[in-house]
Amino acid sequence: MPNTDELLVAISAMVESEPSNQMSLTVVAGGAVITGRLAPEAMWRERVSEVLRSSDSLGPFAGVFAVDGREDRPDGGAEPTHLHFHLARILQGSIGMPETGGMYRVAIKDVSAWTVGDLSYSDQ
C-alpha cells in the first residue's frame, strides 16, 4: 500500500473543519486530471443526495448519501481518506468535463500528483 501524502491529508482535514468549499485543488488520480473546489464530506454528501432525490430514476439512492443529522464527518472524525470535489471537472486535452462541473470523490491514496489551485482550460 502506498504511503499517504501527509500534506494532502492535512489540507483535507482543514477543509473538513471549515464549512467552506473555497479551497481549489487539482489532482492526478488513475491518470485522470481532476480540478475543482474541495468541500467538507458532509456538505458534499448532502448535495449529492439532493441531486439524486430530484431524479425520478435515481431518487432511491439518495438515502445512501444522506448525512442523517450526523455532526461533522460521517466517519466520526477519523483522518480523512478521500477528497470531495464540488464544481469539479475532469480535464481531457483542452476540454473540461462536465461543462458545468461535477461532484467527485477521490481516494487520497490514489493521488499521484497535485497542486493548489484550479487549472483553467479552453473549450474553444
A tleap script that builds the chain and sets N, CA, C and O, in Angstrom:
source leaprc.protein.ff14SB
mol = sequence {
  NMET PRO ASN THR ASP GLU LEU LEU VAL ALA
  ILE SER ALA MET VAL GLU SER GLU PRO SER
  ASN GLN MET SER LEU THR VAL VAL ALA GLY
  GLY ALA VAL ILE THR GLY ARG LEU ALA PRO
  GLU ALA MET TRP ARG GLU ARG VAL SER GLU
  VAL LEU ARG SER SER ASP SER LEU GLY PRO
  PHE ALA GLY VAL PHE ALA VAL ASP GLY ARG
  GLU ASP ARG PRO ASP GLY GLY ALA GLU PRO
  THR HIE LEU HIE PHE HIE LEU ALA ARG ILE
  LEU GLN GLY SER ILE GLY MET PRO GLU THR
  GLY GLY MET TYR ARG VAL ALA ILE LYS ASP
  VAL SER ALA TRP THR VAL GLY ASP LEU SER
  TYR SER ASP CGLN
}
set mol.1.N position { 0.846 -1.178 0.000 }
set mol.1.CA position { 0.000 0.000 0.000 }
set mol.1.C position { 0.891 1.241 0.000 }
set mol.1.O position { 1.810 1.336 0.814 }
set mol.2.N position { 0.637 2.183 -0.892 }
set mol.2.CA position { 1.479 3.383 -0.959 }
set mol.2.C position { 1.294 4.265 0.274 }
set mol.2.O position { 0.255 4.228 0.932 }
set mol.3.N position { 2.321 5.055 0.571 }
set mol.3.CA position { 2.223 5.997 1.683 }
set mol.3.C position { 1.277 7.123 1.298 }
set mol.3.O position { 1.296 7.613 0.169 }
set mol.4.N position { 0.451 7.525 2.254 }
set mol.4.CA position { -0.477 8.627 2.025 }
set mol.4.C position { 0.264 9.942 2.191 }
set mol.4.O position { 1.067 10.090 3.111 }
set mol.5.N position { 0.005 10.883 1.321 }
set mol.5.CA position { 0.632 12.201 1.367 }
set mol.5.C position { 0.094 12.960 2.580 }
set mol.5.O position { -1.069 13.363 2.600 }
set mol.6.N position { 0.945 13.153 3.591 }
set mol.6.CA position { 0.514 13.798 4.837 }
set mol.6.C position { 0.048 15.237 4.622 }
set mol.6.O position { -0.861 15.702 5.310 }
set mol.7.N position { 0.655 15.937 3.685 }
set mol.7.CA position { 0.251 17.319 3.413 }
set mol.7.C position { -1.152 17.353 2.805 }
set mol.7.O position { -1.964 18.209 3.158 }
set mol.8.N position { -1.429 16.438 1.907 }
set mol.8.CA position { -2.757 16.359 1.302 }
set mol.8.C position { -3.816 15.968 2.350 }
set mol.8.O position { -4.938 16.473 2.319 }
set mol.9.N position { -3.456 15.083 3.259 }
set mol.9.CA position { -4.364 14.714 4.352 }
set mol.9.C position { -4.630 15.933 5.229 }
set mol.9.O position { -5.766 16.155 5.650 }
set mol.10.N position { -3.593 16.729 5.509 }
set mol.10.CA position { -3.753 17.935 6.339 }
set mol.10.C position { -4.665 18.955 5.656 }
set mol.10.O position { -5.489 19.589 6.316 }
set mol.11.N position { -4.521 19.114 4.344 }
set mol.11.CA position { -5.391 20.029 3.601 }
set mol.11.C position { -6.837 19.543 3.687 }
set mol.11.O position { -7.750 20.332 3.935 }
set mol.12.N position { -7.040 18.243 3.480 }
set mol.12.CA position { -8.382 17.682 3.549 }
set mol.12.C position { -8.975 17.844 4.945 }
set mol.12.O position { -10.155 18.167 5.080 }
set mol.13.N position { -8.180 17.627 5.973 }
set mol.13.CA position { -8.660 17.788 7.352 }
set mol.13.C position { -9.055 19.235 7.629 }
set mol.13.O position { -10.032 19.490 8.335 }
set mol.14.N position { -8.302 20.178 7.078 }
set mol.14.CA position { -8.631 21.586 7.276 }
set mol.14.C position { -9.950 21.923 6.575 }
set mol.14.O position { -10.774 22.652 7.127 }
set mol.15.N position { -10.152 21.400 5.372 }
set mol.15.CA position { -11.417 21.617 4.655 }
set mol.15.C position { -12.563 21.017 5.477 }
set mol.15.O position { -13.637 21.611 5.568 }
set mol.16.N position { -12.336 19.847 6.070 }
set mol.16.CA position { -13.364 19.204 6.887 }
set mol.16.C position { -13.726 20.042 8.111 }
set mol.16.O position { -14.868 20.009 8.569 }
set mol.17.N position { -12.765 20.789 8.638 }
set mol.17.CA position { -13.019 21.557 9.858 }
set mol.17.C position { -13.663 22.912 9.585 }
set mol.17.O position { -14.089 23.591 10.519 }
set mol.18.N position { -13.736 23.308 8.336 }
set mol.18.CA position { -14.312 24.599 7.954 }
set mol.18.C position { -15.533 24.380 7.065 }
set mol.18.O position { -15.482 23.558 6.150 }
set mol.19.N position { -16.624 25.092 7.314 }
set mol.19.CA position { -17.812 24.944 6.454 }
set mol.19.C position { -17.672 25.762 5.173 }
set mol.19.O position { -18.467 26.668 4.926 }
set mol.20.N position { -16.679 25.452 4.368 }
set mol.20.CA position { -16.398 26.227 3.167 }
set mol.20.C position { -15.996 25.292 2.036 }
set mol.20.O position { -15.521 24.181 2.275 }
set mol.21.N position { -16.187 25.746 0.813 }
set mol.21.CA position { -15.722 24.983 -0.345 }
set mol.21.C position { -14.877 25.892 -1.236 }
set mol.21.O position { -14.986 25.848 -2.462 }
set mol.22.N position { -14.043 26.704 -0.618 }
set mol.22.CA position { -13.240 27.667 -1.372 }
set mol.22.C position { -11.836 27.175 -1.707 }
set mol.22.O position { -11.125 27.856 -2.445 }
set mol.23.N position { -11.406 26.019 -1.195 }
set mol.23.CA position { -10.071 25.507 -1.466 }
set mol.23.C position { -10.049 24.829 -2.827 }
set mol.23.O position { -10.663 23.780 -3.022 }
set mol.24.N position { -9.332 25.441 -3.767 }
set mol.24.CA position { -9.218 24.868 -5.108 }
set mol.24.C position { -8.010 23.945 -5.153 }
set mol.24.O position { -6.957 24.246 -4.592 }
set mol.25.N position { -8.182 22.817 -5.830 }
set mol.25.CA position { -7.121 21.818 -5.906 }
set mol.25.C position { -7.220 21.108 -7.254 }
set mol.25.O position { -8.308 20.933 -7.802 }
set mol.26.N position { -6.080 20.712 -7.769 }
set mol.26.CA position { -6.022 19.894 -8.976 }
set mol.26.C position { -5.207 18.659 -8.639 }
set mol.26.O position { -4.111 18.762 -8.087 }
set mol.27.N position { -5.745 17.485 -8.972 }
set mol.27.CA position { -5.061 16.231 -8.671 }
set mol.27.C position { -4.964 15.361 -9.919 }
set mol.27.O position { -5.733 15.511 -10.869 }
set mol.28.N position { -3.995 14.448 -9.888 }
set mol.28.CA position { -3.908 13.388 -10.886 }
set mol.28.C position { -4.171 12.095 -10.124 }
set mol.28.O position { -3.464 11.767 -9.171 }
set mol.29.N position { -5.194 11.368 -10.554 }
set mol.29.CA position { -5.555 10.103 -9.916 }
set mol.29.C position { -5.943 9.110 -10.995 }
set mol.29.O position { -6.854 9.364 -11.782 }
set mol.30.N position { -5.265 7.998 -11.032 }
set mol.30.CA position { -5.564 6.987 -12.047 }
set mol.30.C position { -5.387 7.499 -13.460 }
set mol.30.O position { -6.059 7.029 -14.378 }
set mol.31.N position { -4.490 8.458 -13.649 }
set mol.31.CA position { -4.236 9.020 -14.968 }
set mol.31.C position { -5.178 10.154 -15.351 }
set mol.31.O position { -4.969 10.806 -16.375 }
set mol.32.N position { -6.206 10.401 -14.552 }
set mol.32.CA position { -7.145 11.494 -14.829 }
set mol.32.C position { -6.722 12.745 -14.078 }
set mol.32.O position { -6.258 12.667 -12.940 }
set mol.33.N position { -6.884 13.900 -14.716 }
set mol.33.CA position { -6.628 15.184 -14.074 }
set mol.33.C position { -7.981 15.746 -13.673 }
set mol.33.O position { -8.848 15.979 -14.515 }
set mol.34.N position { -8.149 15.962 -12.358 }
set mol.34.CA position { -9.407 16.486 -11.820 }
set mol.34.C position { -9.104 17.808 -11.153 }
set mol.34.O position { -8.192 17.899 -10.331 }
set mol.35.N position { -9.862 18.835 -11.501 }
set mol.35.CA position { -9.643 20.157 -10.952 }
set mol.35.C position { -10.964 20.718 -10.441 }
set mol.35.O position { -12.005 20.556 -11.078 }
set mol.36.N position { -10.912 21.367 -9.308 }
set mol.36.CA position { -12.140 21.934 -8.745 }
set mol.36.C position { -11.938 22.386 -7.320 }
set mol.36.O position { -10.809 22.564 -6.861 }
set mol.37.N position { -13.053 22.570 -6.618 }
set mol.37.CA position { -13.014 23.031 -5.230 }
set mol.37.C position { -13.314 21.880 -4.289 }
set mol.37.O position { -14.192 21.057 -4.550 }
set mol.38.N position { -12.575 21.833 -3.193 }
set mol.38.CA position { -12.830 20.823 -2.179 }
set mol.38.C position { -13.987 21.270 -1.293 }
set mol.38.O position { -14.174 22.461 -1.043 }
set mol.39.N position { -14.745 20.307 -0.832 }
set mol.39.CA position { -15.853 20.576 0.084 }
set mol.39.C position { -15.768 19.600 1.249 }
set mol.39.O position { -15.244 18.497 1.092 }
set mol.40.N position { -16.271 19.986 2.408 }
set mol.40.CA position { -16.360 19.022 3.505 }
set mol.40.C position { -17.240 17.843 3.076 }
set mol.40.O position { -18.195 18.016 2.319 }
set mol.41.N position { -16.914 16.659 3.561 }
set mol.41.CA position { -17.644 15.467 3.137 }
set mol.41.C position { -19.141 15.573 3.408 }
set mol.41.O position { -19.942 15.197 2.553 }
set mol.42.N position { -19.534 16.073 4.568 }
set mol.42.CA position { -20.970 16.171 4.887 }
set mol.42.C position { -21.692 17.070 3.890 }
set mol.42.O position { -22.805 16.762 3.465 }
set mol.43.N position { -21.060 18.181 3.516 }
set mol.43.CA position { -21.654 19.095 2.545 }
set mol.43.C position { -21.758 18.413 1.178 }
set mol.43.O position { -22.778 18.522 0.498 }
set mol.44.N position { -20.700 17.712 0.787 }
set mol.44.CA position { -20.659 17.004 -0.487 }
set mol.44.C position { -21.758 15.937 -0.534 }
set mol.44.O position { -22.499 15.841 -1.512 }
set mol.45.N position { -21.856 15.135 0.540 }
set mol.45.CA position { -22.853 14.063 0.586 }
set mol.45.C position { -24.274 14.627 0.510 }
set mol.45.O position { -25.133 14.068 -0.172 }
set mol.46.N position { -24.513 15.726 1.208 }
set mol.46.CA position { -25.846 16.327 1.201 }
set mol.46.C position { -26.204 16.822 -0.198 }
set mol.46.O position { -27.338 16.653 -0.646 }
set mol.47.N position { -25.246 17.430 -0.881 }
set mol.47.CA position { -25.509 17.935 -2.237 }
set mol.47.C position { -25.784 16.781 -3.208 }
set mol.47.O position { -26.699 16.865 -4.027 }
set mol.48.N position { -24.995 15.709 -3.117 }
set mol.48.CA position { -25.234 14.546 -3.976 }
set mol.48.C position { -26.619 13.969 -3.673 }
set mol.48.O position { -27.359 13.611 -4.589 }
set mol.49.N position { -26.961 13.881 -2.404 }
set mol.49.CA position { -28.267 13.368 -2.006 }
set mol.49.C position { -29.394 14.218 -2.591 }
set mol.49.O position { -30.393 13.680 -3.070 }
set mol.50.N position { -29.240 15.545 -2.555 }
set mol.50.CA position { -30.252 16.448 -3.122 }
set mol.50.C position { -30.438 16.204 -4.611 }
set mol.50.O position { -31.567 16.148 -5.099 }
set mol.51.N position { -29.335 16.061 -5.333 }
set mol.51.CA position { -29.405 15.834 -6.786 }
set mol.51.C position { -30.105 14.509 -7.076 }
set mol.51.O position { -30.955 14.435 -7.964 }
set mol.52.N position { -29.753 13.474 -6.335 }
set mol.52.CA position { -30.378 12.172 -6.556 }
set mol.52.C position { -31.867 12.200 -6.216 }
set mol.52.O position { -32.676 11.612 -6.934 }
set mol.53.N position { -32.235 12.880 -5.128 }
set mol.53.CA position { -33.639 12.975 -4.724 }
set mol.53.C position { -34.492 13.624 -5.805 }
set mol.53.O position { -35.670 13.297 -5.945 }
set mol.54.N position { -33.911 14.532 -6.563 }
set mol.54.CA position { -34.677 15.235 -7.600 }
set mol.54.C position { -34.848 14.408 -8.872 }
set mol.54.O position { -35.533 14.842 -9.798 }
set mol.55.N position { -34.249 13.243 -8.931 }
set mol.55.CA position { -34.343 12.376 -10.106 }
set mol.55.C position { -35.377 11.268 -9.880 }
set mol.55.O position { -35.376 10.607 -8.842 }
set mol.56.N position { -36.250 11.077 -10.858 }
set mol.56.CA position { -37.249 10.011 -10.750 }
set mol.56.C position { -36.590 8.637 -10.702 }
set mol.56.O position { -37.011 7.779 -9.926 }
set mol.57.N position { -35.573 8.417 -11.512 }
set mol.57.CA position { -34.964 7.092 -11.578 }
set mol.57.C position { -33.874 6.861 -10.523 }
set mol.57.O position { -33.627 5.715 -10.148 }
set mol.58.N position { -33.221 7.916 -10.041 }
set mol.58.CA position { -32.119 7.749 -9.084 }
set mol.58.C position { -32.502 8.112 -7.645 }
set mol.58.O position { -31.698 7.944 -6.728 }
set mol.59.N position { -33.711 8.601 -7.450 }
set mol.59.CA position { -34.174 9.013 -6.130 }
set mol.59.C position { -33.958 7.996 -5.020 }
set mol.59.O position { -33.582 8.385 -3.914 }
set mol.60.N position { -34.184 6.693 -5.273 }
set mol.60.CA position { -33.994 5.710 -4.207 }
set mol.60.C position { -32.558 5.648 -3.656 }
set mol.60.O position { -32.348 5.164 -2.544 }
set mol.61.N position { -31.577 6.129 -4.420 }
set mol.61.CA position { -30.187 6.095 -3.961 }
set mol.61.C position { -29.823 7.274 -3.065 }
set mol.61.O position { -28.749 7.276 -2.462 }
set mol.62.N position { -30.686 8.265 -2.966 }
set mol.62.CA position { -30.389 9.479 -2.202 }
set mol.62.C position { -30.062 9.180 -0.748 }
set mol.62.O position { -29.186 9.818 -0.164 }
set mol.63.N position { -30.754 8.224 -0.164 }
set mol.63.CA position { -30.545 7.895 1.245 }
set mol.63.C position { -29.151 7.387 1.558 }
set mol.63.O position { -28.670 7.554 2.678 }
set mol.64.N position { -28.494 6.766 0.584 }
set mol.64.CA position { -27.130 6.269 0.796 }
set mol.64.C position { -26.180 7.416 1.096 }
set mol.64.O position { -25.227 7.252 1.857 }
set mol.65.N position { -26.434 8.577 0.504 }
set mol.65.CA position { -25.546 9.727 0.658 }
set mol.65.C position { -25.966 10.666 1.787 }
set mol.65.O position { -25.168 11.494 2.228 }
set mol.66.N position { -27.207 10.548 2.258 }
set mol.66.CA position { -27.708 11.463 3.291 }
set mol.66.C position { -26.849 11.361 4.548 }
set mol.66.O position { -26.401 10.279 4.927 }
set mol.67.N position { -26.632 12.511 5.184 }
set mol.67.CA position { -25.803 12.576 6.387 }
set mol.67.C position { -26.619 12.210 7.622 }
set mol.67.O position { -26.042 11.876 8.657 }
set mol.68.N position { -27.949 12.265 7.538 }
set mol.68.CA position { -28.839 11.878 8.633 }
set mol.68.C position { -28.595 12.636 9.924 }
set mol.68.O position { -28.652 12.053 11.007 }
set mol.69.N position { -28.323 13.939 9.822 }
set mol.69.CA position { -28.166 14.758 11.012 }
set mol.69.C position { -26.878 14.538 11.787 }
set mol.69.O position { -26.697 15.133 12.850 }
set mol.70.N position { -25.985 13.708 11.290 }
set mol.70.CA position { -24.718 13.492 11.991 }
set mol.70.C position { -23.889 14.750 11.921 }
set mol.70.O position { -23.911 15.456 10.913 }
set mol.71.N position { -23.164 15.034 12.969 }
set mol.71.CA position { -22.291 16.210 13.005 }
set mol.71.C position { -20.960 15.855 12.371 }
set mol.71.O position { -20.523 14.705 12.424 }
set mol.72.N position { -20.335 16.824 11.786 }
set mol.72.CA position { -19.019 16.663 11.176 }
set mol.72.C position { -19.034 15.563 10.128 }
set mol.72.O position { -20.013 15.408 9.397 }
set mol.73.N position { -17.957 14.805 10.055 }
set mol.73.CA position { -17.839 13.780 9.032 }
set mol.73.C position { -18.571 12.515 9.434 }
set mol.73.O position { -18.638 12.181 10.617 }
set mol.74.N position { -19.122 11.808 8.453 }
set mol.74.CA position { -19.824 10.558 8.739 }
set mol.74.C position { -18.922 9.510 9.386 }
set mol.74.O position { -19.428 8.600 10.041 }
set mol.75.N position { -17.607 9.609 9.223 }
set mol.75.CA position { -16.703 8.598 9.787 }
set mol.75.C position { -16.333 8.883 11.242 }
set mol.75.O position { -15.486 8.196 11.813 }
set mol.76.N position { -16.964 9.892 11.841 }
set mol.76.CA position { -16.741 10.164 13.251 }
set mol.76.C position { -15.495 10.962 13.557 }
set mol.76.O position { -15.095 11.023 14.720 }
set mol.77.N position { -14.863 11.574 12.580 }
set mol.77.CA position { -13.728 12.442 12.853 }
set mol.77.C position { -12.367 11.815 12.632 }
set mol.77.O position { -11.353 12.425 12.973 }
set mol.78.N position { -12.310 10.626 12.077 }
set mol.78.CA position { -11.024 10.000 11.786 }
set mol.78.C position { -10.296 10.777 10.695 }
set mol.78.O position { -10.881 11.632 10.030 }
set mol.79.N position { -9.032 10.474 10.524 }
set mol.79.CA position { -8.237 11.139 9.486 }
set mol.79.C position { -8.910 10.951 8.127 }
set mol.79.O position { -9.336 9.845 7.793 }
set mol.80.N position { -9.009 12.041 7.331 }
set mol.80.CA position { -9.669 11.935 6.019 }
set mol.80.C position { -8.970 10.926 5.112 }
set mol.80.O position { -7.743 10.831 5.101 }
set mol.81.N position { -9.757 10.185 4.361 }
set mol.81.CA position { -9.224 9.213 3.401 }
set mol.81.C position { -9.560 9.590 1.966 }
set mol.81.O position { -9.004 9.032 1.020 }
set mol.82.N position { -10.490 10.560 1.812 }
set mol.82.CA position { -10.940 10.950 0.481 }
set mol.82.C position { -11.012 12.461 0.351 }
set mol.82.O position { -11.192 13.183 1.331 }
set mol.83.N position { -10.869 12.916 -0.876 }
set mol.83.CA position { -11.091 14.320 -1.227 }
set mol.83.C position { -12.477 14.386 -1.847 }
set mol.83.O position { -12.858 13.509 -2.621 }
set mol.84.N position { -13.226 15.422 -1.510 }
set mol.84.CA position { -14.590 15.587 -2.033 }
set mol.84.C position { -14.630 16.867 -2.852 }
set mol.84.O position { -14.587 17.972 -2.309 }
set mol.85.N position { -14.712 16.699 -4.169 }
set mol.85.CA position { -14.690 17.833 -5.090 }
set mol.85.C position { -16.102 18.279 -5.434 }
set mol.85.O position { -16.994 17.467 -5.679 }
set mol.86.N position { -16.275 19.590 -5.444 }
set mol.86.CA position { -17.525 20.242 -5.808 }
set mol.86.C position { -17.186 21.170 -6.975 }
set mol.86.O position { -16.118 21.782 -6.984 }
set mol.87.N position { -18.074 21.282 -7.950 }
set mol.87.CA position { -17.809 22.114 -9.141 }
set mol.87.C position { -16.495 21.711 -9.809 }
set mol.87.O position { -15.691 22.564 -10.186 }
set mol.88.N position { -16.292 20.421 -9.946 }
set mol.88.CA position { -15.030 19.901 -10.483 }
set mol.88.C position { -15.191 19.434 -11.918 }
set mol.88.O position { -16.287 19.133 -12.389 }
set mol.89.N position { -14.053 19.387 -12.590 }
set mol.89.CA position { -14.021 18.914 -13.977 }
set mol.89.C position { -12.876 17.935 -14.156 }
set mol.89.O position { -11.822 18.055 -13.531 }
set mol.90.N position { -13.108 16.969 -15.020 }
set mol.90.CA position { -12.030 16.095 -15.470 }
set mol.90.C position { -11.477 16.762 -16.723 }
set mol.90.O position { -12.219 17.043 -17.664 }
set mol.91.N position { -10.172 17.015 -16.730 }
set mol.91.CA position { -9.569 17.670 -17.885 }
set mol.91.C position { -9.108 16.618 -18.881 }
set mol.91.O position { -8.406 15.670 -18.530 }
set mol.92.N position { -9.514 16.804 -20.119 }
set mol.92.CA position { -9.130 15.928 -21.220 }
set mol.92.C position { -8.650 16.820 -22.347 }
set mol.92.O position { -9.461 17.436 -23.038 }
set mol.93.N position { -7.357 16.895 -22.538 }
set mol.93.CA position { -6.820 17.819 -23.534 }
set mol.93.C position { -7.172 19.236 -23.139 }
set mol.93.O position { -6.846 19.674 -22.035 }
set mol.94.N position { -7.833 19.955 -24.026 }
set mol.94.CA position { -8.215 21.337 -23.728 }
set mol.94.C position { -9.677 21.460 -23.306 }
set mol.94.O position { -10.229 22.560 -23.279 }
set mol.95.N position { -10.301 20.327 -22.977 }
set mol.95.CA position { -11.727 20.308 -22.617 }
set mol.95.C position { -11.886 19.939 -21.135 }
set mol.95.O position { -11.158 19.093 -20.616 }
set mol.96.N position { -12.837 20.577 -20.473 }
set mol.96.CA position { -13.191 20.235 -19.098 }
set mol.96.C position { -14.561 19.588 -19.077 }
set mol.96.O position { -15.518 20.158 -19.601 }
set mol.97.N position { -14.679 18.394 -18.474 }
set mol.97.CA position { -15.955 17.680 -18.455 }
set mol.97.C position { -16.369 17.417 -17.010 }
set mol.97.O position { -15.494 17.108 -16.202 }
set mol.98.N position { -17.613 17.515 -16.638 }
set mol.98.CA position { -18.681 18.115 -17.422 }
set mol.98.C position { -18.517 19.628 -17.461 }
set mol.98.O position { -17.826 20.215 -16.628 }
set mol.99.N position { -19.141 20.228 -18.408 }
set mol.99.CA position { -19.007 21.667 -18.616 }
set mol.99.C position { -19.446 22.468 -17.386 }
set mol.99.O position { -18.862 23.507 -17.079 }
set mol.100.N position { -20.466 21.987 -16.690 }
set mol.100.CA position { -20.995 22.706 -15.529 }
set mol.100.C position { -20.304 22.337 -14.225 }
set mol.100.O position { -20.576 22.956 -13.196 }
set mol.101.N position { -19.439 21.367 -14.239 }
set mol.101.CA position { -18.771 20.913 -13.015 }
set mol.101.C position { -19.535 19.765 -12.387 }
set mol.101.O position { -20.759 19.684 -12.488 }
set mol.102.N position { -18.800 18.884 -11.742 }
set mol.102.CA position { -19.423 17.709 -11.150 }
set mol.102.C position { -18.994 17.515 -9.710 }
set mol.102.O position { -18.246 18.317 -9.151 }
set mol.103.N position { -19.477 16.443 -9.128 }
set mol.103.CA position { -19.180 16.087 -7.746 }
set mol.103.C position { -18.342 14.815 -7.787 }
set mol.103.O position { -18.841 13.757 -8.171 }
set mol.104.N position { -17.085 14.907 -7.399 }
set mol.104.CA position { -16.188 13.756 -7.451 }
set mol.104.C position { -15.625 13.436 -6.086 }
set mol.104.O position { -15.354 14.336 -5.291 }
set mol.105.N position { -15.448 12.157 -5.812 }
set mol.105.CA position { -14.830 11.670 -4.580 }
set mol.105.C position { -13.592 10.893 -5.012 }
set mol.105.O position { -13.684 9.950 -5.797 }
set mol.106.N position { -12.439 11.293 -4.495 }
set mol.106.CA position { -11.165 10.700 -4.898 }
set mol.106.C position { -10.442 10.211 -3.648 }
set mol.106.O position { -10.292 10.961 -2.683 }
set mol.107.N position { -9.995 8.968 -3.659 }
set mol.107.CA position { -9.220 8.435 -2.539 }
set mol.107.C position { -7.865 9.135 -2.502 }
set mol.107.O position { -7.168 9.204 -3.515 }
set mol.108.N position { -7.499 9.646 -1.346 }
set mol.108.CA position { -6.221 10.351 -1.214 }
set mol.108.C position { -5.063 9.429 -1.592 }
set mol.108.O position { -4.086 9.880 -2.190 }
set mol.109.N position { -5.158 8.149 -1.252 }
set mol.109.CA position { -4.073 7.209 -1.558 }
set mol.109.C position { -3.877 7.016 -3.061 }
set mol.109.O position { -2.820 6.557 -3.493 }
set mol.110.N position { -4.892 7.364 -3.862 }
set mol.110.CA position { -4.798 7.203 -5.317 }
set mol.110.C position { -4.242 8.432 -6.030 }
set mol.110.O position { -4.032 8.403 -7.243 }
set mol.111.N position { -4.003 9.509 -5.287 }
set mol.111.CA position { -3.491 10.744 -5.889 }
set mol.111.C position { -1.984 10.601 -6.094 }
set mol.111.O position { -1.233 10.391 -5.142 }
set mol.112.N position { -1.556 10.717 -7.353 }
set mol.112.CA position { -0.128 10.593 -7.660 }
set mol.112.C position { 0.561 11.941 -7.791 }
set mol.112.O position { 1.785 12.026 -7.691 }
set mol.113.N position { -0.220 13.001 -8.016 }
set mol.113.CA position { 0.334 14.363 -8.119 }
set mol.113.C position { -0.788 15.345 -7.835 }
set mol.113.O position { -1.960 15.053 -8.076 }
set mol.114.N position { -0.422 16.516 -7.319 }
set mol.114.CA position { -1.439 17.526 -7.051 }
set mol.114.C position { -0.809 18.900 -6.988 }
set mol.114.O position { 0.401 19.045 -6.810 }
set mol.115.N position { -1.658 19.910 -7.140 }
set mol.115.CA position { -1.229 21.292 -6.992 }
set mol.115.C position { -2.401 22.101 -6.446 }
set mol.115.O position { -3.564 21.799 -6.713 }
set mol.116.N position { -2.073 23.116 -5.690 }
set mol.116.CA position { -3.102 24.002 -5.173 }
set mol.116.C position { -3.570 24.881 -6.318 }
set mol.116.O position { -2.752 25.395 -7.082 }
set mol.117.N position { -4.859 25.055 -6.442 }
set mol.117.CA position { -5.430 25.891 -7.487 }
set mol.117.C position { -6.231 25.079 -8.474 }
set mol.117.O position { -6.101 23.860 -8.586 }
set mol.118.N position { -7.058 25.805 -9.176 }
set mol.118.CA position { -7.961 25.246 -10.175 }
set mol.118.C position { -7.328 25.492 -11.538 }
set mol.118.O position { -7.136 26.646 -11.922 }
set mol.119.N position { -7.000 24.446 -12.273 }
set mol.119.CA position { -6.422 24.635 -13.602 }
set mol.119.C position { -7.499 25.105 -14.550 }
set mol.119.O position { -8.614 24.584 -14.558 }
set mol.120.N position { -7.155 26.089 -15.342 }
set mol.120.CA position { -8.108 26.568 -16.333 }
set mol.120.C position { -7.981 25.709 -17.589 }
set mol.120.O position { -6.986 25.011 -17.781 }
set mol.121.N position { -8.978 25.771 -18.414 }
set mol.121.CA position { -8.974 25.033 -19.667 }
set mol.121.C position { -9.671 25.882 -20.706 }
set mol.121.O position { -10.317 26.878 -20.379 }
set mol.122.N position { -9.540 25.492 -21.934 }
set mol.122.CA position { -10.178 26.242 -23.005 }
set mol.122.C position { -11.152 25.318 -23.723 }
set mol.122.O position { -10.803 24.199 -24.099 }
set mol.123.N position { -12.372 25.797 -23.908 }
set mol.123.CA position { -13.356 24.983 -24.639 }
set mol.123.C position { -13.528 25.468 -26.069 }
set mol.123.O position { -14.554 25.220 -26.702 }
set mol.124.N position { -12.511 26.165 -26.573 }
set mol.124.CA position { -12.594 26.681 -27.940 }
set mol.124.C position { -11.690 25.910 -28.865 }
set mol.124.O position { -11.629 26.207 -30.058 }
savepdb mol mol.pdb
quit
